[in-house]
Amino acid sequence: MPKKITPYITQFFNRDKLAFTALSKVGHVSDAQLKQCGLANSRIKNYVRDKLVEKVVIKEGKTKMEAYKLTKLGRELAESKWALRNHYHAQSPAHDLLISNKYFSLSEVTRGTWQTETQAREKLLEYFYQLKNQGQEQMAIIYEDMLSKGLISMPDGIYTNEQGLQVSFEVITNNYGVEELQAKEAFIEIMKTEYETTRV
């Protein structure tokens, strides 16, 4: 019978919840940002040893940067321990770290309102359902058709700012064509949110 491996981490604290929440919501997080959650180097190392997070090294010219993302095991822990679901689908570290920078620039209260791309999609579908219930079925059908044709695209994240306004946040890469940008803008118009972008 294989010997059961004892995990390095046996207890979790609020700082772990903050770190796992960030990883779940933005995909990749930097070393400095994990420390901002209250983690020490040894704790981060143990996350990797326990295969809860994966360390990714990014090279840009001569600069080397480290980023971390949740593993399958890490996502499962986040779900069972803190009910964190609808994780952001990690993309390239360079892309995700721009989302992460935005997320960590917000106050802890505002961070609590952050919703992922998956949650944005759920909100949109809920809105279509409301339209049907309000007798605006034709409008809902038009929007559903647009969504199925890829004419509506979700932002990377949504948060509620200090003024109580919903803000859609998007990292725009050089690969974005006019159609992709228009699909993002369609979401903004339908859901009536503010729009904030940054470029890779």
Secondary structure, DSSP 8 states (H G I E B T S, - for coil): -------S-----HHHHHHHHHHHHHSEEEHHHHHHTT--HHHHHHHHHTTSEEEEEEEETTEEEEEEEE-HHHHHHHHHHH---S------HHHHHHHHHHHHHS-HHHHTT-EEHHHHHHHHHHHHHHHHHTT-HHHHHHHHHHHHTT-S---SEEEE-TTS-EEEEEEE-TT--HHHHHHHHHHHHHHT-EEEEEE-
